[in-house]
Amino acid sequence: MTDLFPVELCVVKRPLNPLGAVFNFFYQGIARASVVPNTPEDRRGLANRIFRGLAPVLARTRTGRYTASSSGR
């Protein structure tokens, strides 16, 4: 069904007031930091790289914790 309606995205830069320009600056930084690669050649964002290294550590620390349902309360 998606073959019938191809989607093309384009970014249109419009003049903004100063507050909008500041918002867009931070939003673009967050977007660049959270890039997830689709193929092995794609670049990975900074936040994604940090989480990739931090996720195994967090998983190990969570295995020893009790949850509310398992504490018997």
Backbone atoms as SQL, in Angstrom:
CREATE TABLE atoms (id INTEGER PRIMARY KEY, chain TEXT, resi INTEGER, resn TEXT, atom TEXT, x REAL, y REAL, z REAL);
INSERT INTO atoms VALUES
  (1, 'A', 1, 'MET', 'N', 0.824, -1.196, 0.000),
  (2, 'A', 1, 'MET', 'CA', 0.000, 0.000, 0.000),
  (3, 'A', 1, 'MET', 'C', 0.868, 1.259, 0.000),
  (4, 'A', 2, 'THR', 'N', 2.048, 1.184, 0.602),
  (5, 'A', 2, 'THR', 'CA', 2.904, 2.363, 0.651),
  (6, 'A', 2, 'THR', 'C', 3.497, 2.679, -0.713),
  (7, 'A', 3, 'ASP', 'N', 3.504, 1.713, -1.632),
  (8, 'A', 3, 'ASP', 'CA', 4.017, 1.974, -2.974),
  (9, 'A', 3, 'ASP', 'C', 3.129, 2.950, -3.738),
  (10, 'A', 4, 'LEU', 'N', 1.867, 2.998, -3.387),
  (11, 'A', 4, 'LEU', 'CA', 0.944, 3.883, -4.083),
  (12, 'A', 4, 'LEU', 'C', 1.135, 5.341, -3.693),
  (13, 'A', 5, 'PHE', 'N', 1.581, 5.576, -2.476),
  (14, 'A', 5, 'PHE', 'CA', 1.716, 6.930, -1.972),
  (15, 'A', 5, 'PHE', 'C', 3.130, 7.165, -1.441),
  (16, 'A', 6, 'PRO', 'N', 4.087, 7.401, -2.321),
  (17, 'A', 6, 'PRO', 'CA', 5.445, 7.646, -1.827),
  (18, 'A', 6, 'PRO', 'C', 5.493, 8.950, -1.033),
  (19, 'A', 7, 'VAL', 'N', 6.233, 8.926, 0.035),
  (20, 'A', 7, 'VAL', 'CA', 6.338, 10.092, 0.908),
  (21, 'A', 7, 'VAL', 'C', 7.699, 10.736, 0.695),
  (22, 'A', 8, 'GLU', 'N', 7.680, 12.018, 0.427),
  (23, 'A', 8, 'GLU', 'CA', 8.918, 12.770, 0.302),
  (24, 'A', 8, 'GLU', 'C', 8.906, 13.861, 1.358),
  (25, 'A', 9, 'LEU', 'N', 9.980, 13.940, 2.094),
  (26, 'A', 9, 'LEU', 'CA', 10.085, 14.942, 3.141),
  (27, 'A', 9, 'LEU', 'C', 11.085, 16.001, 2.728),
  (28, 'A', 10, 'CYS', 'N', 10.776, 17.231, 3.025),
  (29, 'A', 10, 'CYS', 'CA', 11.728, 18.307, 2.777),
  (30, 'A', 10, 'CYS', 'C', 11.676, 19.268, 3.957),
  (31, 'A', 11, 'VAL', 'N', 12.792, 19.860, 4.229),
  (32, 'A', 11, 'VAL', 'CA', 12.901, 20.805, 5.330),
  (33, 'A', 11, 'VAL', 'C', 12.897, 22.205, 4.745),
  (34, 'A', 12, 'VAL', 'N', 11.980, 23.011, 5.224),
  (35, 'A', 12, 'VAL', 'CA', 11.876, 24.387, 4.763),
  (36, 'A', 12, 'VAL', 'C', 12.311, 25.282, 5.909),
  (37, 'A', 13, 'LYS', 'N', 13.358, 26.039, 5.701),
  (38, 'A', 13, 'LYS', 'CA', 13.826, 26.982, 6.726),
  (39, 'A', 13, 'LYS', 'C', 13.090, 28.302, 6.529),
  (40, 'A', 14, 'ARG', 'N', 12.375, 28.703, 7.548),
  (41, 'A', 14, 'ARG', 'CA', 11.636, 29.959, 7.497),
  (42, 'A', 14, 'ARG', 'C', 12.246, 30.925, 8.497),
  (43, 'A', 15, 'PRO', 'N', 12.133, 32.209, 8.244),
  (44, 'A', 15, 'PRO', 'CA', 12.627, 33.170, 9.230),
  (45, 'A', 15, 'PRO', 'C', 11.819, 33.061, 10.518),
  (46, 'A', 16, 'LEU', 'N', 12.511, 33.066, 11.641),
  (47, 'A', 16, 'LEU', 'CA', 11.857, 32.906, 12.935),
  (48, 'A', 16, 'LEU', 'C', 12.164, 34.101, 13.828),
  (49, 'A', 17, 'ASN', 'N', 11.323, 34.255, 14.823),
  (50, 'A', 17, 'ASN', 'CA', 11.663, 35.243, 15.837),
  (51, 'A', 17, 'ASN', 'C', 12.813, 34.673, 16.670),
  (52, 'A', 18, 'PRO', 'N', 13.469, 35.461, 17.496),
  (53, 'A', 18, 'PRO', 'CA', 14.643, 34.974, 18.236),
  (54, 'A', 18, 'PRO', 'C', 14.353, 33.748, 19.115),
  (55, 'A', 19, 'LEU', 'N', 13.187, 33.687, 19.737),
  (56, 'A', 19, 'LEU', 'CA', 12.861, 32.543, 20.584),
  (57, 'A', 19, 'LEU', 'C', 12.744, 31.267, 19.745),
  (58, 'A', 20, 'GLY', 'N', 12.152, 31.365, 18.563),
  (59, 'A', 20, 'GLY', 'CA', 12.053, 30.214, 17.683),
  (60, 'A', 20, 'GLY', 'C', 13.409, 29.749, 17.192),
  (61, 'A', 21, 'ALA', 'N', 14.301, 30.687, 16.939),
  (62, 'A', 21, 'ALA', 'CA', 15.644, 30.332, 16.492),
  (63, 'A', 21, 'ALA', 'C', 16.404, 29.590, 17.595),
  (64, 'A', 22, 'VAL', 'N', 16.255, 30.036, 18.842),
  (65, 'A', 22, 'VAL', 'CA', 16.902, 29.353, 19.973),
  (66, 'A', 22, 'VAL', 'C', 16.328, 27.953, 20.137),
  (67, 'A', 23, 'PHE', 'N', 15.013, 27.826, 20.048),
  (68, 'A', 23, 'PHE', 'CA', 14.362, 26.519, 20.163),
  (69, 'A', 23, 'PHE', 'C', 14.865, 25.578, 19.071),
  (70, 'A', 24, 'ASN', 'N', 14.912, 26.058, 17.832),
  (71, 'A', 24, 'ASN', 'CA', 15.384, 25.221, 16.728),
  (72, 'A', 24, 'ASN', 'C', 16.847, 24.821, 16.901),
  (73, 'A', 25, 'PHE', 'N', 17.674, 25.700, 17.436),
  (74, 'A', 25, 'PHE', 'CA', 19.079, 25.378, 17.669),
  (75, 'A', 25, 'PHE', 'C', 19.197, 24.185, 18.620),
  (76, 'A', 26, 'PHE', 'N', 18.466, 24.230, 19.751),
  (77, 'A', 26, 'PHE', 'CA', 18.524, 23.128, 20.707),
  (78, 'A', 26, 'PHE', 'C', 17.867, 21.864, 20.157),
  (79, 'A', 27, 'TYR', 'N', 16.774, 22.030, 19.427),
  (80, 'A', 27, 'TYR', 'CA', 16.090, 20.877, 18.848),
  (81, 'A', 27, 'TYR', 'C', 16.986, 20.157, 17.839),
  (82, 'A', 28, 'GLN', 'N', 17.689, 20.908, 17.008),
  (83, 'A', 28, 'GLN', 'CA', 18.593, 20.291, 16.041),
  (84, 'A', 28, 'GLN', 'C', 19.740, 19.575, 16.745),
  (85, 'A', 29, 'GLY', 'N', 20.224, 20.114, 17.853),
  (86, 'A', 29, 'GLY', 'CA', 21.275, 19.447, 18.625),
  (87, 'A', 29, 'GLY', 'C', 20.790, 18.125, 19.203),
  (88, 'A', 30, 'ILE', 'N', 19.564, 18.112, 19.719),
  (89, 'A', 30, 'ILE', 'CA', 18.991, 16.873, 20.251),
  (90, 'A', 30, 'ILE', 'C', 18.800, 15.864, 19.126),
  (91, 'A', 31, 'ALA', 'N', 18.328, 16.323, 17.986),
  (92, 'A', 31, 'ALA', 'CA', 18.130, 15.423, 16.844),
  (93, 'A', 31, 'ALA', 'C', 19.454, 14.822, 16.379),
  (94, 'A', 32, 'ARG', 'N', 20.509, 15.614, 16.322),
  (95, 'A', 32, 'ARG', 'CA', 21.818, 15.091, 15.910),
  (96, 'A', 32, 'ARG', 'C', 22.370, 14.106, 16.943),
  (97, 'A', 33, 'ALA', 'N', 22.143, 14.373, 18.221),
  (98, 'A', 33, 'ALA', 'CA', 22.679, 13.508, 19.269),
  (99, 'A', 33, 'ALA', 'C', 21.968, 12.168, 19.341),
  (100, 'A', 34, 'SER', 'N', 20.717, 12.114, 18.915),
  (101, 'A', 34, 'SER', 'CA', 19.937, 10.886, 19.066),
  (102, 'A', 34, 'SER', 'C', 19.797, 10.096, 17.776),
  (103, 'A', 35, 'VAL', 'N', 20.680, 10.287, 16.819),
  (104, 'A', 35, 'VAL', 'CA', 20.607, 9.574, 15.548),
  (105, 'A', 35, 'VAL', 'C', 20.839, 8.086, 15.781),
  (106, 'A', 36, 'VAL', 'N', 19.954, 7.264, 15.208),
  (107, 'A', 36, 'VAL', 'CA', 20.075, 5.814, 15.274),
  (108, 'A', 36, 'VAL', 'C', 20.446, 5.323, 13.882),
  (109, 'A', 37, 'PRO', 'N', 21.529, 4.552, 13.766),
  (110, 'A', 37, 'PRO', 'CA', 21.947, 4.101, 12.434),
  (111, 'A', 37, 'PRO', 'C', 21.001, 3.038, 11.867),
  (112, 'A', 38, 'ASN', 'N', 20.716, 3.130, 10.571),
  (113, 'A', 38, 'ASN', 'CA', 19.887, 2.138, 9.890),
  (114, 'A', 38, 'ASN', 'C', 20.737, 1.045, 9.259),
  (115, 'A', 39, 'THR', 'N', 21.945, 1.381, 8.890),
  (116, 'A', 39, 'THR', 'CA', 22.863, 0.418, 8.295),
  (117, 'A', 39, 'THR', 'C', 24.200, 0.523, 9.029),
  (118, 'A', 40, 'PRO', 'N', 25.061, -0.457, 8.890),
  (119, 'A', 40, 'PRO', 'CA', 26.360, -0.384, 9.581),
  (120, 'A', 40, 'PRO', 'C', 27.208, 0.826, 9.176),
  (121, 'A', 41, 'GLU', 'N', 26.985, 1.358, 7.982),
  (122, 'A', 41, 'GLU', 'CA', 27.778, 2.511, 7.529),
  (123, 'A', 41, 'GLU', 'C', 27.287, 3.828, 8.105),
  (124, 'A', 42, 'ASP', 'N', 26.046, 3.870, 8.588),
  (125, 'A', 42, 'ASP', 'CA', 25.480, 5.114, 9.111),
  (126, 'A', 42, 'ASP', 'C', 26.178, 5.525, 10.404),
  (127, 'A', 43, 'ARG', 'N', 26.238, 6.831, 10.610),
  (128, 'A', 43, 'ARG', 'CA', 26.834, 7.356, 11.838),
  (129, 'A', 43, 'ARG', 'C', 25.843, 7.228, 12.986),
  (130, 'A', 44, 'ARG', 'N', 26.367, 7.148, 14.187),
  (131, 'A', 44, 'ARG', 'CA', 25.568, 7.022, 15.397),
  (132, 'A', 44, 'ARG', 'C', 25.683, 8.332, 16.165),
  (133, 'A', 45, 'GLY', 'N', 24.570, 8.821, 16.703),
  (134, 'A', 45, 'GLY', 'CA', 24.582, 10.055, 17.469),
  (135, 'A', 45, 'GLY', 'C', 25.262, 9.896, 18.816),
  (136, 'A', 46, 'LEU', 'N', 25.674, 11.001, 19.415),
  (137, 'A', 46, 'LEU', 'CA', 26.396, 10.979, 20.689),
  (138, 'A', 46, 'LEU', 'C', 25.560, 10.339, 21.796),
  (139, 'A', 47, 'ALA', 'N', 24.305, 10.721, 21.926),
  (140, 'A', 47, 'ALA', 'CA', 23.449, 10.151, 22.975),
  (141, 'A', 47, 'ALA', 'C', 23.276, 8.657, 22.752),
  (142, 'A', 48, 'ASN', 'N', 23.165, 8.229, 21.513),
  (143, 'A', 48, 'ASN', 'CA', 23.018, 6.816, 21.203),
  (144, 'A', 48, 'ASN', 'C', 24.289, 6.059, 21.562),
  (145, 'A', 49, 'ARG', 'N', 25.456, 6.644, 21.303),
  (146, 'A', 49, 'ARG', 'CA', 26.718, 5.992, 21.653),
  (147, 'A', 49, 'ARG', 'C', 26.879, 5.876, 23.172),
  (148, 'A', 50, 'ILE', 'N', 26.482, 6.915, 23.891),
  (149, 'A', 50, 'ILE', 'CA', 26.576, 6.880, 25.356),
  (150, 'A', 50, 'ILE', 'C', 25.646, 5.802, 25.907),
  (151, 'A', 51, 'PHE', 'N', 24.423, 5.754, 25.413),
  (152, 'A', 51, 'PHE', 'CA', 23.468, 4.765, 25.898),
  (153, 'A', 51, 'PHE', 'C', 23.912, 3.349, 25.541),
  (154, 'A', 52, 'ARG', 'N', 24.534, 3.185, 24.390),
  (155, 'A', 52, 'ARG', 'CA', 25.027, 1.879, 23.974),
  (156, 'A', 52, 'ARG', 'C', 26.040, 1.335, 24.987),
  (157, 'A', 53, 'GLY', 'N', 26.900, 2.182, 25.502),
  (158, 'A', 53, 'GLY', 'CA', 27.868, 1.748, 26.500),
  (159, 'A', 53, 'GLY', 'C', 27.282, 1.652, 27.895),
  (160, 'A', 54, 'LEU', 'N', 26.273, 2.462, 28.185),
  (161, 'A', 54, 'LEU', 'CA', 25.684, 2.511, 29.514),
  (162, 'A', 54, 'LEU', 'C', 24.624, 1.436, 29.732),
  (163, 'A', 55, 'ALA', 'N', 23.964, 0.986, 28.692),
  (164, 'A', 55, 'ALA', 'CA', 22.863, 0.020, 28.806),
  (165, 'A', 55, 'ALA', 'C', 23.280, -1.278, 29.496),
  (166, 'A', 56, 'PRO', 'N', 24.421, -1.896, 29.162),
  (167, 'A', 56, 'PRO', 'CA', 24.799, -3.128, 29.869),
  (168, 'A', 56, 'PRO', 'C', 25.049, -2.902, 31.368),
  (169, 'A', 57, 'VAL', 'N', 25.608, -1.750, 31.708),
  (170, 'A', 57, 'VAL', 'CA', 25.854, -1.432, 33.121),
  (171, 'A', 57, 'VAL', 'C', 24.528, -1.281, 33.853),
  (172, 'A', 58, 'LEU', 'N', 23.590, -0.582, 33.252),
  (173, 'A', 58, 'LEU', 'CA', 22.272, -0.409, 33.868),
  (174, 'A', 58, 'LEU', 'C', 21.549, -1.740, 34.005),
  (175, 'A', 59, 'ALA', 'N', 21.671, -2.608, 33.010),
  (176, 'A', 59, 'ALA', 'CA', 21.022, -3.917, 33.068),
  (177, 'A', 59, 'ALA', 'C', 21.577, -4.753, 34.217),
  (178, 'A', 60, 'ARG', 'N', 22.888, -4.685, 34.443),
  (179, 'A', 60, 'ARG', 'CA', 23.484, -5.445, 35.548),
  (180, 'A', 60, 'ARG', 'C', 23.049, -4.907, 36.898),
  (181, 'A', 61, 'THR', 'N', 22.881, -3.602, 37.026),
  (182, 'A', 61, 'THR', 'CA', 22.481, -3.039, 38.311),
  (183, 'A', 61, 'THR', 'C', 21.010, -3.299, 38.601),
  (184, 'A', 62, 'ARG', 'N', 20.192, -3.471, 37.594),
  (185, 'A', 62, 'ARG', 'CA', 18.762, -3.705, 37.799),
  (186, 'A', 62, 'ARG', 'C', 18.453, -5.132, 38.209),
  (187, 'A', 63, 'THR', 'N', 19.311, -6.078, 37.940),
  (188, 'A', 63, 'THR', 'CA', 19.020, -7.474, 38.252),
  (189, 'A', 63, 'THR', 'C', 18.966, -7.719, 39.747),
  (190, 'A', 64, 'GLY', 'N', 19.633, -6.934, 40.538),
  (191, 'A', 64, 'GLY', 'CA', 19.643, -7.128, 41.982),
  (192, 'A', 64, 'GLY', 'C', 18.573, -6.363, 42.720),
  (193, 'A', 65, 'ARG', 'N', 17.812, -5.541, 42.056),
  (194, 'A', 65, 'ARG', 'CA', 16.801, -4.723, 42.715),
  (195, 'A', 65, 'ARG', 'C', 15.472, -5.463, 42.830),
  (196, 'A', 66, 'TYR', 'N', 14.747, -5.106, 43.881),
  (197, 'A', 66, 'TYR', 'CA', 13.401, -5.642, 44.059),
  (198, 'A', 66, 'TYR', 'C', 12.408, -4.683, 43.438),
  (199, 'A', 67, 'THR', 'N', 11.362, -5.221, 42.842),
  (200, 'A', 67, 'THR', 'CA', 10.297, -4.379, 42.314),
  (201, 'A', 67, 'THR', 'C', 9.162, -4.356, 43.336),
  (202, 'A', 68, 'ALA', 'N', 8.234, -3.450, 43.191),
  (203, 'A', 68, 'ALA', 'CA', 7.114, -3.332, 44.120),
  (204, 'A', 68, 'ALA', 'C', 6.290, -4.614, 44.153),
  (205, 'A', 69, 'SER', 'N', 6.127, -5.279, 43.022),
  (206, 'A', 69, 'SER', 'CA', 5.308, -6.485, 42.988),
  (207, 'A', 69, 'SER', 'C', 6.012, -7.677, 43.625),
  (208, 'A', 70, 'SER', 'N', 7.348, -7.710, 43.613),
  (209, 'A', 70, 'SER', 'CA', 8.058, -8.849, 44.186),
  (210, 'A', 70, 'SER', 'C', 8.443, -8.637, 45.646),
  (211, 'A', 71, 'SER', 'N', 8.196, -7.452, 46.197),
  (212, 'A', 71, 'SER', 'CA', 8.581, -7.201, 47.582),
  (213, 'A', 71, 'SER', 'C', 7.542, -7.713, 48.573),
  (214, 'A', 72, 'GLY', 'N', 6.369, -8.125, 48.069),
  (215, 'A', 72, 'GLY', 'CA', 5.345, -8.672, 48.939),
  (216, 'A', 72, 'GLY', 'C', 4.456, -7.635, 49.585),
  (217, 'A', 73, 'ARG', 'N', 4.529, -6.411, 49.138),
  (218, 'A', 73, 'ARG', 'CA', 3.677, -5.353, 49.699),
  (219, 'A', 73, 'ARG', 'C', 2.386, -5.248, 48.976);
